[in-house]
Amino acid sequence: MPKIYIIDVTNRDGVQTARLGLAKIEKTMVNLYLNEMGVFQSEFGFPTTRHETNYLNANLELAEMGVIAPIRLSGWLRATKGDVELAYKLVPKLKYLNLSISTSDQMLKGKLNKTREEVIKMMVEAVQAAKSFGAIGIGINAEDASRSDLEYLVDFVLAGKEAGAERFRYCDTLGYDSPFTIYERVKYIAEKTRMPIELHCHNDLGMAVANSVAGAKAAIDAGVDAFINTTINGVGERAGNADLVSVILAIKYASGIEGKYQLDERINLKAAWKTCKYASYAFKVPIPITQPGVGANAFAHASGIHADGVLKDRKNYELYDFEELGRGEPEIIETGRQIVVGEYSGIKGFRNVYEKLEIEFKNEEEAREILELVRFANVEKQKPLVEDELRFIARYPKQAKQILTLIP
């Protein structure tokens, strides 16, 4: 039976959110956390954007070292031959990518000023160019697919498949679909093309998770693999994208989905709690208290009837266990003296922090090298580094230096 895989786009669509963003080291940490969660692929950035170049190349190096693995790191490009050529000039080791172009008549006329035939030709040329540079996994994106002509989408997919693409990304760019329409449309496309389907859903009408799961069900029912695009905590343009944890919980526990549709066995919800907390800290966006699985109230009970029921048997009022999401361990908050490493830290305070992390340095020279990198990381982030970031810099100073280096 086909499977449902998760492709997280926090480091691409998430960072495009107005008023939000991530430092390059934070994007790296997101990739590490997503890898720990068993996510199939992280859309880790924009290969044609020059301020991403060092970060992208360093992360691909970490992937080759097995540090960020087995997760696949994929770039996002416009579906043009020129973008592909520039991407491989800047990021030559790129193996996975998604090529995006608009397909709705609204956007063809109001945005691209292209015909349907011209759009397909551009996409095919981009796929062929990527293959010639060594790409081994290519997704073709139909932007505004939910408002695109269905037969035209079939033609688009078949042309991409023939050119060498491995997946088709159905983009509900405006959150226009409903679970009913996306199911019918995706099932039709999958049956006509036999192409694995990605579901990329926005939350403008509050249905991103429902649409993603319905679209994945359609792909599986048609006999092909499904790939759901998510972001951590649902961050994304306008009203956001499909939330990573909510999607996973829906596939595992929703009526009619639970036990009938197979989720990628590498998914590890135990890492969800720390992943979502880190993203909240990095984006400076609090997790809503009602957020499924990871919200402060997700397992809180106040009503007498509810409290009585859950104490007798948690299954009375909880569909899943909090331990499954990595919750339940007490968290220690320091209320006394704290030594924090910042952009103006000295060697003694720095050593004190790393001693508490049980990290030792070979000599004074190595310690000062790591201190300098930690200072630069604080300059870039403009907020204190978390313990995992401090550990990462100490373990991989060469890659950390590359990630922290921006060249105008």
PyMOL commands that set and color helices and strands:
alter all, ss='L'
color gray80, all
select helices_A, chain A and resi 14-16+24-36+50-64+81-90+105-112+116-132+145-147+150-163+179-193+208-221+232-234+244-253+269-283+304-312+314-316+322-325+347-356+364-381+387-395+397-403
alter helices_A, ss='H'
color red, helices_A
select strands_A, chain A and resi 3-8+41-45+72-78+96-102+137-143+167-172+197-201+226-230+262-263
alter strands_A, ss='S'
color yellow, strands_A
deselect
rebuild
show_as cartoon
